[in-house]
Amino acid sequence: RGATTLNYPKRSFNIKLRDEKGEDLDTTFFNIRSKDKWIMDAMSIDQIKMRNRVSFDIWNKYSKLPYSTEFGRNGTEGQFVEVILNGAYNGIYCFTDRIDRKLLDLKKYKVEDDASITIRGLLYKSNLWDNTGLIESLLNHNASMDSVVWNNWELQYPDDFPGEDTWQPLRNLYSACSSNALEINPTVYFYENNLIDFHILVMALNLIDNGNKNVFLSNKNITKENPYVFTPWDMDTSLGGY
């Protein structure tokens, strides 16, 4: 997994658990929530092998989701492990869960009686610095909405239904952020405490790679006109990493 780590001999991995019938298998490790998909973070570019984990632990301590959820957190949990790969020692990794629909308690899409789909919960992830600053002038207006990637945002949920219904809400947010609508009533679009907490995190931990990039943007239920939530990601260059 990961783009940058593909250039390093020590790779990060996605882990998918299946039972003897090949079906998804949810399992709990290290007292973290039950999941079938996990991440084995190689921490290749972090020489002290702890920046991302420490940063998430700090974030989880002081910033919670602005609504009640089963897990009560807005970030990953993880455990340092030593990995044996095909019989050979492969070093220290961080075994973590993921940012996903269940963690953030995003509403599932709804299948209507006529078989149409109503999109409710949304989860986007910014992959690059270009286009992702929520400023309308940065947009590539010709970018297709028929893909899971639009203007360097990746549709994490519901990734089965890329299209106007899933991308237009983000397009509308660009318009709001580029007008005086955000200044007049910012809490229509963002939860104030979450926005402040994320800004403090960026400044306090020197997250120079987590502005327009390495961030999740989610909406619990777009049909209810809920505000958006920021969730940090990939903080391995924090605390002087650059």
Legacy VTK file of the C-alpha trace (Angstrom):
# vtk DataFile Version 3.0
C-alpha trace
ASCII
DATASET POLYDATA
POINTS 242 float
0.000 0.000 0.000
1.021 3.656 -0.394
2.628 5.513 -3.271
5.867 6.765 -1.718
6.683 3.492 0.044
6.730 1.633 -3.266
10.137 3.245 -3.804
11.548 1.669 -0.646
12.642 -1.933 -0.051
10.494 -2.086 3.089
6.900 -1.972 1.846
3.692 -1.186 3.677
0.853 -3.681 3.338
-2.915 -3.868 3.288
-4.221 -6.930 5.088
-7.525 -8.562 4.130
-8.824 -11.379 6.343
-10.985 -14.177 4.938
-12.434 -17.359 6.417
-12.082 -20.858 4.990
-14.932 -20.124 2.540
-13.279 -16.973 1.241
-15.750 -14.660 2.992
-14.736 -11.483 4.825
-13.651 -12.253 8.383
-13.903 -9.576 11.078
-11.380 -10.087 13.875
-10.092 -7.991 16.783
-6.354 -7.505 17.329
-4.691 -5.727 20.284
-8.091 -4.665 21.693
-8.750 -2.566 18.591
-12.208 -2.776 17.021
-13.244 -5.817 14.992
-12.282 -5.462 11.321
-11.515 -7.537 8.236
-9.166 -4.935 6.711
-6.010 -3.705 8.444
-2.895 -1.692 7.629
0.701 -2.713 8.260
2.568 0.606 8.161
6.264 0.233 7.292
7.094 3.811 8.445
9.816 3.785 5.773
10.500 7.519 5.593
10.310 8.031 9.358
13.673 7.141 10.836
12.363 7.083 14.417
9.407 4.847 13.438
6.807 6.562 15.618
5.719 9.964 14.264
2.417 8.914 12.692
1.398 6.778 15.662
2.297 9.409 18.265
0.496 12.105 16.266
-2.680 10.031 16.014
-2.536 9.223 19.723
-2.308 12.941 20.517
-5.185 13.694 18.144
-7.373 10.961 19.657
-6.726 12.293 23.155
-7.960 15.820 22.595
-10.254 15.754 19.560
-13.376 13.639 19.290
-15.990 13.327 16.601
-18.633 16.055 16.969
-21.370 13.438 17.228
-21.746 10.264 19.266
-20.363 7.020 17.782
-19.638 3.489 18.932
-15.878 4.060 18.998
-15.781 7.710 20.058
-12.667 8.610 18.076
-11.746 10.411 14.873
-8.445 8.649 14.172
-6.746 5.281 13.989
-5.468 3.115 16.812
-2.397 0.960 16.399
0.233 -1.301 17.907
3.937 -1.626 17.103
4.862 -5.133 15.963
7.838 -7.010 14.555
7.192 -8.698 11.221
8.501 -11.963 9.841
7.871 -11.996 6.080
8.266 -15.320 4.278
10.587 -16.552 7.026
12.801 -13.439 7.091
12.806 -10.628 9.643
11.324 -7.518 7.998
11.569 -5.005 10.835
9.243 -2.915 12.955
5.772 -2.048 11.638
2.724 -0.318 13.067
-0.399 -2.474 12.845
-3.420 -0.137 12.652
-7.067 0.058 11.743
-8.370 2.333 9.009
-10.434 5.474 8.595
-13.693 4.126 7.193
-17.471 4.350 7.235
-17.893 2.292 10.409
-15.366 4.266 12.432
-17.001 7.586 11.514
-20.540 6.154 11.682
-21.447 7.340 8.188
-24.923 6.365 7.019
-25.040 3.616 4.409
-26.468 4.404 1.010
-30.137 3.477 0.675
-31.596 1.258 -2.040
-35.039 2.623 -2.907
-38.070 0.589 -4.002
-37.373 1.449 -7.632
-33.785 0.150 -7.235
-32.335 3.658 -7.357
-29.619 4.605 -4.877
-29.845 7.455 -2.377
-26.392 8.591 -1.260
-26.205 9.483 2.425
-22.803 9.150 4.147
-19.757 10.363 2.203
-16.027 9.885 2.746
-13.402 11.623 0.607
-9.604 11.450 0.859
-7.201 14.012 -0.616
-4.267 12.354 -2.357
-2.277 15.284 -3.773
-1.757 18.971 -3.091
-3.132 20.037 -6.479
-6.851 20.948 -6.724
-7.677 19.884 -3.166
-7.664 23.234 -1.349
-11.466 23.762 -1.476
-10.880 26.895 -3.574
-12.984 26.947 -6.703
-10.253 28.473 -8.861
-8.107 25.368 -8.232
-10.669 23.018 -9.759
-10.281 21.253 -13.038
-13.858 21.835 -14.161
-13.505 19.278 -16.943
-12.674 16.423 -14.583
-15.034 13.488 -14.979
-17.301 12.551 -12.078
-17.591 8.976 -13.336
-14.438 7.848 -11.527
-13.524 7.187 -7.893
-10.970 10.009 -8.305
-12.055 13.598 -8.996
-9.681 16.580 -8.797
-7.239 14.466 -6.786
-9.871 13.525 -4.231
-10.537 9.803 -3.854
-14.033 8.523 -3.113
-13.570 6.191 -0.156
-17.287 5.699 0.482
-19.480 4.765 -1.260
-16.794 3.800 -3.788
-19.227 1.526 -5.630
-21.162 4.533 -6.911
-18.859 7.203 -8.347
-20.882 9.824 -10.191
-22.612 13.148 -9.856
-24.564 12.064 -6.753
-21.349 11.360 -4.850
-19.122 14.138 -6.216
-21.569 17.049 -6.518
-21.757 17.576 -2.714
-17.980 18.172 -2.681
-18.305 20.419 -5.726
-20.944 22.421 -3.852
-18.596 22.731 -0.869
-15.964 24.272 -3.154
-18.523 26.857 -4.225
-19.476 27.656 -0.638
-15.842 27.980 0.468
-15.139 30.344 -2.435
-18.043 32.669 -1.638
-19.136 34.696 1.351
-21.455 31.853 2.406
-18.690 30.353 4.535
-17.972 33.667 6.230
-21.642 34.346 6.948
-22.419 30.981 8.520
-19.424 28.613 8.711
-21.147 26.099 11.008
-23.513 25.166 8.194
-20.531 23.598 6.426
-18.088 22.616 9.202
-18.157 21.692 12.877
-16.361 24.554 14.607
-14.545 22.480 17.240
-13.365 19.939 14.663
-12.076 22.708 12.408
-10.227 24.380 15.296
-8.809 21.073 16.545
-7.484 20.174 13.093
-5.880 23.606 12.675
-4.191 23.291 16.077
-2.896 19.826 15.127
-1.370 21.109 11.880
0.402 23.984 13.645
1.442 22.216 16.852
2.913 19.109 15.188
4.309 20.954 12.136
2.204 18.952 9.675
3.566 20.525 6.515
2.324 17.605 4.408
-1.228 17.689 5.778
-2.811 20.845 4.435
-4.591 20.093 1.181
-3.151 16.569 1.228
-3.371 13.592 3.596
-6.756 14.462 5.028
-10.167 12.816 5.040
-13.335 14.844 4.613
-16.576 13.160 5.607
-20.272 13.849 5.956
-22.393 11.651 8.209
-25.537 12.054 6.120
-25.659 14.473 3.215
-29.466 14.232 3.040
-29.669 15.782 6.511
-27.407 18.716 5.540
-24.837 17.769 8.165
-21.545 19.701 8.327
-18.297 18.114 7.158
-15.631 16.585 9.410
-11.844 16.681 8.965
-9.769 13.623 9.875
-5.952 13.667 9.573
-3.964 10.983 7.783
-0.359 9.917 7.191
1.462 12.159 9.660
4.885 10.506 9.216
6.552 13.845 8.401
5.295 15.496 11.595
7.413 16.761 14.499
10.338 17.787 12.346
10.143 14.857 9.933
10.827 17.355 7.142
LINES 1 243
242 0 1 2 3 4 5 6 7 8 9 10 11 12 13 14 15 16 17 18 19 20 21 22 23 24 25 26 27 28 29 30 31 32 33 34 35 36 37 38 39 40 41 42 43 44 45 46 47 48 49 50 51 52 53 54 55 56 57 58 59 60 61 62 63 64 65 66 67 68 69 70 71 72 73 74 75 76 77 78 79 80 81 82 83 84 85 86 87 88 89 90 91 92 93 94 95 96 97 98 99 100 101 102 103 104 105 106 107 108 109 110 111 112 113 114 115 116 117 118 119 120 121 122 123 124 125 126 127 128 129 130 131 132 133 134 135 136 137 138 139 140 141 142 143 144 145 146 147 148 149 150 151 152 153 154 155 156 157 158 159 160 161 162 163 164 165 166 167 168 169 170 171 172 173 174 175 176 177 178 179 180 181 182 183 184 185 186 187 188 189 190 191 192 193 194 195 196 197 198 199 200 201 202 203 204 205 206 207 208 209 210 211 212 213 214 215 216 217 218 219 220 221 222 223 224 225 226 227 228 229 230 231 232 233 234 235 236 237 238 239 240 241
